[in-house]
């Protein structure tokens, strides 16, 4: 290969290197929490498949609609047919399917949102005698765990439990601020109860303090005095006792 041809090959290689697509760095994959609804009404399923011209293979037991854009179910969302698991984007939804889908309710029977509070404040809310709420108590324990193990502010997560496993996942947090701390010796034993921090002093001064990590009761000293008064009997022959 002469010099001219060799230089052309070098130039061509350099040009291809410039024009070649540059691959981006690895992307972080995070969970997306959205809404979905499973429909088993065979009459609606048949009409909807025909209306949307969905090319589904085999029988359809149910359709699962996924609210992809977070604006309710309709155009631009997704539908998955089961058991084939084929997924299709929704085109324009016509009547009567639109009215049928408009009746789907976004029920939140197990959702509770609170302004940012300490776990102690949340426990007091959950213990309201007029409205005790187990879900609020669960949230208080989650916040207490964050107070103990996470020194940051922003974090997202989810958990689930079944007969065989428990699962927790968190994301969008600062991993440098997530650290395990041994709870022994800081008032978070297995027999933990939610109380305020109480100091009982000899001079009867009461100090109340709210902790963001744990609430315990400290009793520094207790005092009790018992005075026994013996019964006095009158001496014989001396008349009434004095």
C-alpha positions, 0 to 999 in steps of 0.5 A, spaced: 500 500 500 503 506 497 503 512 502 497 516 498 492 510 499 495 509 506 493 516 508 486 515 505 485 509 509 487 513 516 483 519 514 477 515 512 478 511 519 478 518 523 472 520 519 468 514 521 470 515 528 467 522 528 461 520 525 460 513 529 454 514 534 457 515 541 454 511 546 452 514 553 454 512 560 449 507 563 443 509 565 440 508 572 433 504 572 428 506 577 421 503 579 415 507 576 409 507 580 403 508 577 395 505 576 393 499 573 386 496 573 384 488 571 378 487 567 374 480 566 368 483 563 368 478 557 362 483 553 367 489 554 373 485 552 370 483 546 367 490 544 374 493 546 378 489 542 374 490 536 374 497 537 381 498 538 383 493 532 387 489 537 391 483 534 391 478 540 393 471 539 389 466 543 383 467 548 383 473 552 381 472 560 382 479 562 385 486 560 390 490 564 389 497 563 396 501 565 395 509 566 402 510 563 401 518 563 398 519 570 392 522 567 387 517 568 385 511 563 384 513 555 388 515 549 396 514 550 395 509 555 397 501 555 393 495 555 396 488 556 392 482 554 392 476 559 394 470 558 398 472 552 401 478 555 401 482 549 401 489 550 398 495 545 398 502 546 391 505 546 388 509 540 382 514 541 377 511 545 370 511 543 363 510 546 360 506 550 367 504 552 369 511 554 363 512 559 365 505 561 372 506 563 370 513 566 366 509 571 373 506 574 374 509 581 381 511 584 380 508 591 385 509 596 382 506 602 389 505 605 393 511 603 395 516 608 399 523 607 402 527 613 406 534 613 413 533 615 413 531 622 417 527 627 416 520 628 413 522 636 408 527 633 406 521 628 405 516 633 401 521 637 396 522 631 396 515 630 394 514 638 388 519 637 383 516 642 377 519 637 380 516 631 386 511 632 389 509 626 394 503 624 396 505 618 398 512 621 402 508 626 406 504 621 408 510 617 410 513 624 415 507 625 417 508 618 419 515 619 422 512 626 427 508 622 429 513 617 431 518 623 435 512 625 438 509 619 438 515 614 441 522 615 438 525 609 431 528 607 429 525 600 428 518 599 422 514 595 421 506 596 416 501 597 415 494 601 411 488 600 410 482 604 407 475 603 406 468 606 414 467 604 418 473 604 418 480 605 421 485 601 423 493 601 426 497 596 428 504 596 431 509 591 432 517 589 436 517 596 443 519 598 447 512 599 452 516 603 447 518 608 444 511 609 448 507 615 446 502 619 446 503 627 445 498 632 439 500 636 441 497 643 442 502 648 438 508 645 432 506 647 429 502 641 428 495 644 423 489 642 419 491 648 419 499 645 413 503 647 411 510 644 412 515 650 415 522 651 421 523 654 420 524 662 425 526 667 422 525 675 427 529 679 427 530 687 424 537 687 418 535 683 420 539 677 417 536 671 421 536 664 418 534 658 423 533 652 421 530 645 426 526 641 426 525 634 430 518 635 426 515 640 422 516 646 423 513 653 422 514 660 427 515 665 426 515 673 432 517 677 430 516 684 423 514 687 422 516 695 417 512 699 416 513 707 412 508 711 411 510 719 408 504 723 404 507 729 403 501 734 397 500 738 397 503 745 393 499 750 391 502 757 395 499 763 390 494 767 387 498 773 389 505 771 383 506 768 382 509 761 388 509 757 392 516 756 
